[in-house]
Amino acid sequence: MPDSEQESTPSGIDTSKPSVARVYDYFLGGKDNYEIDRHVATAALQIAPDAPQAAQSNRQFLRRTVRHLAAEAGVRQFLDIGSGLPTQGNVHEVAQSAAPGAHVVYVDHDPIVLAHGRALLAVDETTTIVDADVREPEKILDDPRTRALIDFSEPVGLLMFAILHHLSDQDDPAGLVTRLLRPLAPGSHVVISHFHNPGQAHPEVSQQAFTAEKLFNEHLGTGRWRTHGEILAYFDGLELLEPGLVPLPEWRPDPGEHQPELGITYQTFVGGVGRKP
């Protein structure tokens, strides 16, 4: 690791192992990543050269869906699971621009995410960050910091951007979504973006998904490109908002919004929004 990186590394951060959050940060053009993360990112670019554009598309999906919940669905409190490193257009910035005073609880367990998040939110009384893992939904929901900002008798926006595909099938991601949604009031919404394998409908895309999955599991120990049906199951019992579960750029694009030029990766990242009736 270069001396400059070593000097700027926050205490407790292991830079000998790649981090999902830091690889994603690299794709977004951020600076909170290290040589090991860039090595994994470079390998991923050999498989999917348009991966940075896909990451940008996910951020645009975040901004559109959070703005919809705050401005049109009347949601005033948000729980962002696996929030990742702060970047331009964070959830609290988008939500509060549409609904001043909206409450946001970020949840992550990556040390560098926690360090940067706490620094960013040090003087913000409407926003906090909780150190917890998505595999422990009750710990997230019962955390005093969550309870201080989230009123579970009112609708909540449960945000799960690019997190469930980092859970194995044994982790039961659909069950975790159910456990997180169970205490939320009617009118709550869940937003999910997820790596997608389209199968025989798009064989070339499917092969890319399998290759990327192998790379991610070898280097990061995590990553599942699931089928449309598997991802759709996360919305069981919910009202799926139009246009349904679709490639991210297709979810209610803003008029005149510039969409990244996506190659076949376009089909390997999908998202949707469900409403709790």
Phi, psi and omega in degrees: 000133179301149182304321182297324178291317182300320181292329185265002183283123177298152181301138177088001181267124179269108181266008177272348179237138179292153179239135177304315182298321184283326175297316178297319177301319179298316180298331180273002180083018180281176183244000182267057179217164186233176186304318181296324178291320180292330177296314179294318180298319179297319177296320179295325180292336176293331180271315184228087183301338181262020179303319177299324178293324177295320177297318178296321179297324178295320178294322177294321177299317177303310184296317182294316184289318179295319178297320178298314182297318183285317188272328187245327183266355176076017179281133184238007179213139189227140177239107187257105185269127182070051191293332180076183183289142178301140177212184181294134180077049177291162184303315183294329179291316180292312183296315184285340174288331179269328182220086181307135180090358178303142181266139180225129173245117174270144178229127176200164177229011174280125185305320182288327175296315180297318181297313181289322180296317180295323178294318181294324189256013188303327184245019182255112184278349181258001185220142178212172176231137183245133178273101181198162181255142180302337180286357180237066186301321182294324177297320178296311185291329184267355181300135181304327179290324175295311183296331181291332185248339184250124174261107187286358174273354178244156182302144181235144171264107179269115186251126182225070181276121173052041180242320186292334179285355173262013174251141177283166176299327180294336178285348180056065182302322179297321178294324179293320177299316180300316181293325178287325182281334189307312182278357185280145184292154171305145186093353174289157180232150170240134177244128183228132166239146193203142172298141189229135173248111186281357177066215186291347177296330178217081187303320181295318178294319180298319179295319177299319180298315179298318181294317178295320179299318179297316179298312182299318182289328178290322187259326183249349180073016186201155176134115178228120175269101187266164180283165178303317181295321179296319180287321180300330181298337178296339183259012179304132179084359181249160172273112181280118182290148175295143009267022178092207178267108190221164170308140190309316181296344183271354181276098175043060179298144177291146176302126179077004180294133178283122178260136177302147177283104183256137174274225182289345177297340177311321184273357186254015178215110184236165180203165178197170180230129178241144179249134178281117184286000000 
